[in-house]
Amino acid sequence: MIGRLRGRIISKQPPMLLIEVGGVGYEVEAPMSTFYQLPETDAEVLLHTHLIVREDAQLLCGFASEGERQLFRHLIKINGVGAKLALAILSGMSALEFARCIHEEDSAALVRLPGVGRKTAERLIIEMRDRLPQPASGVEVGTTEGLKTAGADADSEARHALEALGYKPAEAQRMVQKVAAEGLSSEETIRAALKAAVSR
C-alpha cells in the first residue's frame, strides 16, 4: 500500500497530477480541494495517498490532508460510491461543508454534485451521520495558488477538469461561462464554478 508521497510536481491537469519520486513518475488523481493547496509546478509536495487496486486498473488518489483522505475512505465504503464519485464530492464542497450537509440533512445541496442523485444523497446522510463530527463554526479556506494559466486556456482547462469530475460537456461549458472573468486562473475558475453549482 502506498500511503504517502513526497516528490516534485511534474504536471497538473485536474484531476490528474504527475509527481516524480526518486526518478519514478506517479500519476495521482486528486480532488480540487487538494489542487487549491498545491504549490507551483517543479516544487516539492507531500500528499497522503490511497491506492485502489481493481482487476483492470490501479488508481492512486492523493490528498492534501489526512482528514481529506479519511473522509474519502469513509465515502468509498458506502454502497454505490466509488473513487470517482468520492473525488467529485470532495471537489464540489469542502469537508466542513459536506459535514454540515450531512448533519443538517441537506440532500438538496448534495444532489447538485455530479453523480449524486436523490437516493445516493439520502444514503450518504444516513450512513455518514455517525461517522462525521458536528462541523465547528468557520469556513475552510484553501489557498488559490496553483494552476496559473489565465484566459482562454484557463477556461479550457477548467472545462476539462469539470468533465473529468463527472459533469457533461455542455454543463461544464455553461458552468465556466457563468463564472469566467478576465485574469482568473483555471483553478480559480474551477473553484468559482463548483461553488456556484453547489449553492444555486
Helices and strands as residue ranges (DSSP letters): E 4-13, E 16-21, E 24-29, H 32-35, E 44-53, E 58-63, H 66-76, H 83-92, H 95-103, H 107-111, H 118-128, H 152-164, H 169-179, H 186-199
